[in-house]
Amino acid sequence: MTIRTACAGDLPHTKAVPAFVTALAEAVGQPWVRALAYAACILTGWIGWIGTFPLDDAYITLHNARALLAGADTTYGGSPLVGATSVVHLALLALLGHVLPLVTASCLLNILAAGAYAAGLDKLARNCGVTGWQALAYTLVGLTAGSVALQLCNGLETGLALAMATWLLVLAQARILPVLAGIAPFIRPELGLLAALVLAPQVMRRDWRANMLTLGLTVLTAAPFVLWSLCESGHVLPNTIGAKLAFFAQSQIDPVGRVKAVLVCLVASQLLPLFAGLVAAWHNTLTSICTVFIITILAVALATEPASLGWNDYRYLMTLIPILLFCCMQLTCGKQGHLLPLALLTWSILLLPATLANLWNSEQKTAVELRALAHVAATIPPGTPVLVHDAGMIAWVAPQLRLIDVVGLKTPYSAAAHRRSTLASCEWDSALNDTASHFHAQYMIVLQKPMWNCVASNLIRAGWSARALPYNSATSQYRAFAIRPLSETH
């Protein structure tokens, strides 16, 4: 005979409960009803989709996939894997690109990743003993909290990262965990840490033969990605974080300023209510692992680049959502558990309209910028060296140009130049002069907004002339310049 312990969220079938409430609770408990709710939530972000993505970084991935399918990156002159944050996402996108247009393939991949994420959250809730409307509530929170609605539609690996983080927790005791652990760091590097932490208790409880088998399976799964990345880029993990750290150069920020920057990102990301789950931080081994992971991610950001937590609408913070939700789920069977999922769901739904508006506005803005960049590119002779800081959109619309990424994501020489001489953001004079001279750059395409406009002003300060090219768009902030060293003008 099975004995089941009732949770605070269960609805007893008594006369005190209205019949329609009982019926609703039973309906919500049906898997197909929950699946429809999750599908509706995921597809809401794609309503009115116009074929563009909200983040310019999506177009780095699209360009990399196109170059991978073509067999070479003639635009940047390097491997398509250089500048790729996720080799797993790139491989899947290129695979789908064999049968679908790449933009459509990216959209489909985002939807499939979101579905895997939703299924994982639902399974995670039920594994924790959360049932009925509470399982539905937690999953909907995971799909709508913070900027997740935007991130699931961003054309990047964020959806895959959310799904992987969730399933690592779901399958923490499963035999397939070593396979996921081998894949995880190649979806996003920080997931390698989470995978190692989740895998550790499984290894510690077994004898050496079982441990060797577990570790061997992990290494065997990771090996193809390691070899591919090493052969193509010279790195096991992506070079993108290192390039950004060198470019943004936050080493001079004082400790108080660093703590303040992290707190600002946490507040602005709208994720603070989820940190209520840390009340259950040491509830069991897995919640302890989650707590260690969260602390480590925040500590690394604090020590290196605090502002990175806010990049791309806080997309690096969003990976914490399923981990924080797992901790919240541990409280559901407690005295206060029946209120927490309802409060979190209400909070996330109230903030959702603003997130969706940001998503749709960003997609519209991207469409405008793509058209403007195509017009700008048409005024520059093909094959001419052009300095850019947006490595994605210009490469996507103008693959005929010879682009040099001054940030260093796609051009490793630029990253090395920043490591040699850049001490703070908007003090790129020496590095830009080094890069522009090395590649004999003749043009520059720059976004005319704070910080990014420093690319032009710093290059001029370093001893270059910049002549604005004729332009007829009042809606785009991108401008093109013909550039020359002042030493050559005399």
LINBEL-V297758 format. One record per residue. N is the residue number from 0. RES is the residue in one letter. PSI is psi in radians with two decimals (* if undefined). OMEGA is omega in radians with two decimals (none if undefined). Layout:
# LINBEL-V297758
n;res;psi;omega
N;RES;PSI;OMEGA
N;RES;PSI;OMEGA
This chain:
# LINBEL-V297758
n;res;psi;omega
0;M;2.26;-3.11
1;T;2.29;3.10
2;I;2.18;-3.11
3;R;2.27;3.10
4;T;2.15;-3.11
5;A;2.46;3.07
6;C;2.87;-3.09
7;A;-0.42;-3.07
8;G;-0.18;-3.12
9;D;2.54;-3.14
10;L;1.89;3.13
11;P;2.52;-3.14
12;H;1.41;3.12
13;T;2.93;-3.14
14;K;-0.33;-3.12
15;A;-0.29;-3.13
16;V;2.14;3.12
17;P;2.56;-3.08
18;A;-0.67;-3.09
19;F;-0.53;3.10
20;V;-0.76;3.10
21;T;-0.74;3.13
22;A;-0.72;3.13
23;L;-0.76;3.13
24;A;-0.70;3.12
25;E;-0.65;3.12
26;A;-0.77;3.14
27;V;-0.52;3.13
28;G;-0.23;3.14
29;Q;2.27;-3.10
30;P;-0.67;-3.08
31;W;-0.54;3.10
32;V;-0.77;3.11
33;R;-0.70;3.14
34;A;-0.73;3.11
35;L;-0.69;3.13
36;A;-0.73;3.14
37;Y;-0.73;3.14
38;A;-0.74;3.13
39;A;-0.69;-3.13
40;C;-0.78;-3.12
41;I;-0.77;-3.06
42;L;-0.30;3.10
43;T;-0.65;-3.14
44;G;-0.32;-3.11
45;W;0.06;3.11
46;I;2.24;3.11
47;G;0.31;-3.12
48;W;2.31;-3.06
49;I;0.27;3.07
50;G;0.17;3.07
51;T;2.83;-3.09
52;F;2.74;-3.04
53;P;-0.30;-3.09
54;L;2.41;-3.14
55;D;-0.44;3.14
56;D;-0.42;3.10
57;A;-0.52;-3.08
58;Y;-0.30;2.94
59;I;-0.79;3.14
60;T;-0.76;3.11
61;L;-0.75;3.10
62;H;-0.76;3.13
63;N;-0.71;3.14
64;A;-0.74;3.11
65;R;-0.75;3.12
66;A;-0.66;3.12
67;L;-0.74;3.11
68;L;-0.55;3.13
69;A;-0.33;3.13
70;G;-0.11;3.13
71;A;2.68;3.05
72;D;1.60;-3.12
73;T;-0.28;-3.12
74;T;-0.80;-3.14
75;Y;-0.27;3.07
76;G;0.22;3.12
77;G;-2.88;3.11
78;S;2.53;3.05
79;P;-0.37;-3.12
80;L;-0.30;3.09
81;V;2.20;-3.11
82;G;0.05;3.12
83;A;2.07;3.14
84;T;-0.58;-3.05
85;S;1.91;3.13
86;V;-0.47;3.09
87;V;-0.83;3.12
88;H;-0.74;3.13
89;L;-0.75;3.14
90;A;-0.76;3.13
91;L;-0.70;3.13
92;L;-0.77;3.12
93;A;-0.66;3.12
94;L;-0.83;3.08
95;L;-0.51;-3.14
96;G;-0.23;3.06
97;H;-0.44;-3.05
98;V;-0.21;-3.11
99;L;2.70;2.95
100;P;2.51;-3.01
101;L;-0.66;3.13
102;V;-0.76;3.10
103;T;-0.70;3.13
104;A;-0.71;3.12
105;S;-0.73;3.09
106;C;-0.83;-3.13
107;L;-0.71;3.13
108;L;-0.68;3.08
109;N;-0.76;-3.12
110;I;-0.75;3.12
111;L;-0.70;3.12
112;A;-0.72;3.11
113;A;-0.68;3.09
114;G;-0.73;3.10
115;A;-0.65;3.11
116;Y;-0.82;3.14
117;A;-0.77;3.13
118;A;-0.67;3.12
119;G;-0.74;3.11
120;L;-0.75;3.14
121;D;-0.77;3.12
122;K;-0.70;3.13
123;L;-0.74;3.13
124;A;-0.79;-3.11
125;R;-0.57;3.05
126;N;-0.55;-3.14
127;C;0.00;-3.12
128;G;0.17;3.11
129;V;2.26;-3.06
130;T;3.04;3.01
131;G;-2.40;-3.05
132;W;-0.44;-3.14
133;Q;-0.70;3.07
134;A;-0.73;3.08
135;L;-0.78;-3.10
136;A;-0.83;-3.12
137;Y;-0.71;-3.13
138;T;-0.72;3.10
139;L;-0.61;3.06
140;V;-0.77;3.13
141;G;-0.48;-3.13
142;L;-0.20;-3.02
143;T;-0.23;-3.06
144;A;2.64;3.08
145;G;-2.30;3.12
146;S;0.40;-3.09
147;V;-0.70;-3.13
148;A;-0.67;3.08
149;L;-0.74;-3.08
150;Q;-0.55;3.12
151;L;-0.19;-3.14
152;C;0.26;-2.93
153;N;-0.01;3.13
154;G;0.24;-3.14
155;L;-2.99;-3.05
156;E;0.10;-3.01
157;T;-0.73;3.11
158;G;-0.75;3.08
159;L;-0.70;3.14
160;A;-0.75;3.10
161;L;-0.73;3.13
162;A;-0.77;-3.12
163;M;-0.77;3.11
164;A;-0.70;-3.12
165;T;-0.82;-3.08
166;W;-0.42;3.01
167;L;-0.65;3.10
168;L;-0.69;3.13
169;V;-0.75;-3.01
170;L;0.49;-3.08
171;A;-0.44;-3.13
172;Q;0.07;-3.01
173;A;2.75;3.14
174;R;-0.38;-3.12
175;I;-0.12;-3.09
176;L;-0.74;3.12
177;P;-0.55;3.11
178;V;-0.81;3.10
179;L;-0.68;-3.13
180;A;-0.58;3.11
181;G;-0.52;-3.12
182;I;-0.61;-2.95
183;A;-0.88;-3.06
184;P;-0.27;-3.13
185;F;-0.02;2.89
186;I;-0.87;2.99
187;R;2.35;-3.04
188;P;-0.70;-3.09
189;E;-0.36;3.10
190;L;-0.35;3.04
191;G;-0.67;3.08
192;L;-0.81;3.13
193;L;-0.76;-3.14
194;A;-0.74;3.14
195;A;-0.72;3.14
196;L;-0.72;-3.13
197;V;-0.60;-3.11
198;L;-0.49;-3.03
199;A;-0.85;-3.14
200;P;-0.59;3.13
201;Q;-0.68;3.13
202;V;-0.71;-3.06
203;M;-0.39;-3.08
204;R;0.00;-3.04
205;R;2.93;3.07
206;D;3.02;-2.99
207;W;-0.56;3.13
208;R;-0.77;3.11
209;A;-0.65;3.12
210;N;-0.72;3.11
211;M;-0.67;3.11
212;L;-0.75;3.13
213;T;-0.88;-3.12
214;L;-0.64;3.10
215;G;-0.72;3.12
216;L;-0.67;3.10
217;T;-0.83;-3.14
218;V;-0.73;-3.14
219;L;-0.68;3.12
220;T;-0.67;-3.10
221;A;-0.45;-2.99
222;A;-0.82;-3.13
223;P;-0.67;-3.14
224;F;-0.67;3.11
225;V;-0.87;-3.10
226;L;-0.74;3.14
227;W;-0.83;-3.12
228;S;-0.74;3.13
229;L;-0.79;-3.11
230;C;-0.64;-3.04
231;E;-0.63;-3.02
232;S;-0.23;-3.09
233;G;0.06;-3.13
234;H;2.56;3.01
235;V;-0.80;3.11
236;L;2.84;-3.04
237;P;2.62;3.11
238;N;0.02;-2.97
239;T;-0.72;-3.12
240;I;-0.78;3.13
241;G;-0.70;3.13
242;A;-0.74;3.14
243;K;-0.67;3.12
244;L;-0.69;3.13
245;A;-0.64;-3.09
246;F;-0.83;-3.08
247;F;-0.41;2.94
248;A;1.34;-3.11
249;Q;0.34;-3.05
250;S;-0.36;-3.08
251;Q;-0.03;3.12
252;I;2.31;-3.13
253;D;2.80;-3.09
254;P;-0.71;3.13
255;V;-0.73;3.11
256;G;-0.62;3.12
257;R;-0.82;3.13
258;V;-0.74;3.13
259;K;-0.75;-3.13
260;A;-0.73;3.11
261;V;-0.78;-3.14
262;L;-0.70;3.11
263;V;-0.75;3.13
264;C;-0.72;-3.14
265;L;-0.72;3.13
266;V;-0.84;-3.08
267;A;-0.46;3.14
268;S;-0.24;3.13
269;Q;0.46;-3.12
270;L;-0.09;-3.04
271;L;-0.69;3.12
272;P;-0.53;-3.13
273;L;-0.38;3.13
274;F;-0.11;3.01
275;A;-0.47;3.13
276;G;-0.35;-3.13
277;L;-0.09;2.96
278;V;-0.54;3.13
279;A;0.43;-3.02
280;A;-0.74;-3.08
281;W;0.49;-3.11
282;H;-0.70;3.10
283;N;-3.10;-3.08
284;T;-0.76;-3.06
285;L;-0.66;3.08
286;T;-0.57;3.07
287;S;-0.71;3.10
288;I;-0.77;3.11
289;C;-0.74;-3.13
290;T;-0.76;3.12
291;V;-0.73;3.14
292;F;-0.82;-3.13
293;I;-0.81;-3.14
294;I;-0.72;-3.13
295;T;-0.78;3.14
296;I;-0.79;-3.14
297;L;-0.64;-3.14
298;A;-0.70;3.11
299;V;-0.76;3.09
300;A;-0.73;3.13
301;L;-0.69;-3.07
302;A;-0.42;-3.04
303;T;-1.22;-3.04
304;E;1.46;-3.09
305;P;-0.64;-3.10
306;A;-0.28;-3.12
307;S;-0.44;3.12
308;L;-0.33;-3.14
309;G;-0.08;-3.10
310;W;2.50;3.05
311;N;0.92;3.12
312;D;0.72;3.01
313;Y;0.56;-3.03
314;R;-0.45;3.10
315;Y;-0.43;3.05
316;L;-0.48;-3.05
317;M;-0.44;3.13
318;T;-0.31;3.12
319;L;-0.26;-3.02
320;I;-0.93;-3.13
321;P;-0.50;3.14
322;I;-0.78;3.09
323;L;-0.67;3.11
324;L;-0.66;3.10
325;F;-0.73;3.09
326;C;-0.69;3.09
327;C;-0.65;-3.13
328;M;-0.50;3.13
329;Q;-0.37;-3.12
330;L;-0.18;-3.01
331;T;-0.60;-3.14
332;C;0.08;3.10
333;G;-3.05;-3.08
334;K;-0.62;-3.10
335;Q;0.04;-2.99
336;G;-0.58;-3.06
337;H;-0.34;-3.14
338;L;-0.54;-3.02
339;L;-0.91;-3.13
340;P;-0.63;3.12
341;L;-0.75;3.13
342;A;-0.76;3.13
343;L;-0.71;3.13
344;L;-0.75;3.12
345;T;-0.78;3.14
346;W;-0.81;-3.08
347;S;-0.62;3.13
348;I;-0.65;3.12
349;L;-0.58;-3.11
350;L;-0.22;-3.05
351;L;-0.75;-3.13
352;P;-0.69;3.13
353;A;-0.68;3.12
354;T;-0.77;3.13
355;L;-0.67;3.09
356;A;-0.72;3.09
357;N;-0.72;3.10
358;L;-0.93;-3.08
359;W;-0.66;3.08
360;N;-0.69;3.14
361;S;-0.66;3.09
362;E;-0.72;3.09
363;Q;-0.74;3.14
364;K;-0.74;3.11
365;T;-0.72;3.13
366;A;-0.74;3.12
367;V;-0.80;-3.10
368;E;-0.64;3.10
369;L;-0.76;3.11
370;R;-0.73;-3.13
371;A;-0.73;-3.13
372;L;-0.63;3.08
373;A;-0.70;3.10
374;H;-0.76;3.12
375;V;-0.80;-3.09
376;A;-0.54;-3.13
377;A;-0.32;-3.13
378;T;-0.06;-3.09
379;I;2.29;-3.13
380;P;2.38;3.11
381;P;2.49;3.11
382;G;-0.07;3.13
383;T;2.36;3.11
384;P;2.17;-3.09
385;V;2.22;3.04
386;L;2.31;3.10
387;V;2.68;3.01
388;H;-0.33;3.02
389;D;1.75;-3.00
390;A;-0.17;-2.99
391;G;-1.06;-2.97
392;M;-0.76;-3.12
393;I;-0.65;3.11
394;A;-0.60;-3.11
395;W;-0.73;-3.08
396;V;-0.30;-3.08
397;A;1.12;-3.12
398;P;-0.19;-3.14
399;Q;-0.25;-3.14
400;L;2.83;3.04
401;R;1.77;-2.99
402;L;2.52;3.03
403;I;2.01;-3.10
404;D;1.93;-3.07
405;V;-0.29;3.05
406;V;-0.71;3.11
407;G;0.03;3.12
408;L;-0.80;-3.12
409;K;-0.21;-3.13
410;T;1.65;-3.08
411;P;-0.51;3.13
412;Y;-0.68;3.13
413;S;-0.74;3.12
414;A;-0.72;3.11
415;A;-0.68;3.11
416;A;-0.69;3.10
417;H;-0.68;3.12
418;R;-0.53;-3.13
419;R;-0.60;-2.93
420;S;-0.27;-3.07
421;T;2.21;-3.14
422;L;-0.35;-3.13
423;A;2.75;3.09
424;S;2.52;-3.13
425;C;0.32;2.97
426;E;1.00;-3.01
427;W;0.21;-3.01
428;D;-0.99;-3.05
429;S;-0.79;-3.12
430;A;-0.74;3.13
431;L;-0.72;3.11
432;N;-0.75;3.11
433;D;-0.88;-3.09
434;T;-0.82;-3.12
435;A;-0.70;3.13
436;S;-0.73;-3.11
437;H;-0.71;-3.09
438;F;0.05;-3.14
439;H;0.84;-3.09
440;A;2.48;3.13
441;Q;-0.30;-3.13
442;Y;2.89;3.14
443;M;2.33;3.07
444;I;2.10;-2.98
445;V;2.42;3.04
446;L;2.18;-3.08
447;Q;1.30;3.07
448;K;2.80;-3.07
449;P;2.50;-3.07
450;M;-1.00;-3.09
451;W;-0.52;3.11
452;N;-0.17;3.04
453;C;-0.40;3.11
454;V;-0.81;3.12
455;A;-0.84;-3.07
456;S;-0.64;3.12
457;N;-0.66;3.12
458;L;-0.70;3.08
459;I;-0.73;3.13
460;R;-0.45;-3.14
461;A;-0.04;3.07
462;G;0.56;3.09
463;W;2.61;3.00
464;S;2.62;3.14
465;A;1.99;-3.14
466;R;2.08;-3.11
467;A;2.34;3.08
468;L;2.63;3.11
469;P;2.45;-3.07
470;Y;2.44;-3.03
471;N;0.33;-3.14
472;S;2.16;3.09
473;A;-0.11;-3.06
474;T;-0.36;-3.11
475;S;2.55;3.10
476;Q;0.01;3.11
477;Y;2.44;3.07
478;R;2.57;3.12
479;A;2.50;-3.14
480;F;2.46;2.91
481;A;2.25;-3.04
482;I;2.59;3.07
483;R;2.57;3.01
484;P;2.41;-3.14
485;L;-0.47;3.12
486;S;-0.40;-3.14
487;E;-0.08;-3.10
488;T;-0.07;-3.11
489;H;*;none
